[in-house]
């Protein structure tokens, strides 16, 4: 396993969100970066957690962190373990009052939780070799900050009655 960090969130040519993971010990522009395609909501959640301001209301991953804190569990590590037919798989390792648990999870949810808990992120070497791209090809895009601002504004202005049928 190789320890990585979140390099950023980017958009591909078809405007799909990608989280970029880069090995900790590699310099900018060197080595490989692992792009994992994720949903818009997960991308927003990761961006909010990486930012300096908390959301006006807790998001799902904030709730997950609160639940873990409340029951006395800690996130020990996140690991992207494999890729099968273009789908990435990850594991979340928790320490609980009753022992260690390893849970299957989507990488996007695991990463969103990891950035909230400062848990270390790892990628299996074979996943990085198979699906990684040269680091010089990967760039974080400032346009993502605009999308984050729009989502924050939506959260501030939304009224629960907007969702009543």
Secondary structure by P-SEA (a helix, b strand, c coil): ccccccccccccccbbbbbbbbbccccccccbbbbbbbcaaaaaaaaaaacccccccccaaaaaaaaaaaaccccccccccccccccccbbbbbbccccbbbbbbcaaaaaaaaaaaccbbbbcaaaaaacccccccbbbbaaaaaaaaaaaaaaaccccccccc
